[in-house]
C-alpha cells in the first residue's frame, strides 16, 4: 500500500503541522525553523532531530508507520516523547552542533 505522505526521511513539508503539539518553547522553535531557508543549518538540524526521533532509518514501505504517512508518524512521536520541551530543544541543539561540525569539515 502506498501513501503519498510517506517519504524516505522526515520531509520538510511536515514541520508547520508540528507547531501546536507541545508547549511554547517547542512552538517557538517550529516557527523559527519554518521561517528559515530550506538549506539553512536550523532547518537541516530540525530534520536530523526528527529523523532520529521518528526512527526514519528503520522505516520501510511495509511498516505500520509508512502506511500512515510521515505527518502522522511525526505527530505520534512527539506526543509519545516522554521528555520535556527542554529535552527536545536540547536534542535540536545537539543536532545543530552536529550539522555545523559536518559542514565545516
BELLINSUL-V210287 format. One line per field, one symbol per residue. ss: DSSP state (~ for helix, > for strand, _ for the rest). psi: psi as a letter, one per 20 degrees, with the letter a starting at -180 (. if undefined). burial: + if it has 16 or more other ideal C-beta (glycine too) atoms within 10 Angstrom, else -. A space follows every 50 residues. Layout:
ss=???
psi=???
burial=???
This chain:
ss=___________~~~~~~~~~~__~~~~~~~~~~~~_____~~~~~~~~~~ ~~~~_~~~_____~~~~~_~~~~~~~~~~~____~~~~~~~~~~~~~~~~ ~~~~_
psi=pppijprgrpqhihghiigjibahggggggggghirphjqhgghgggggh gghikhhjqrhjqgghhirhghggggghhipirrhhgghhgggghggggg ggii.
burial=-----++--+++-++--+--++---+--++--++-+----++++++++++ +-++-+--+-----++--+++++++-++--+---+--++-++--++--+- -----
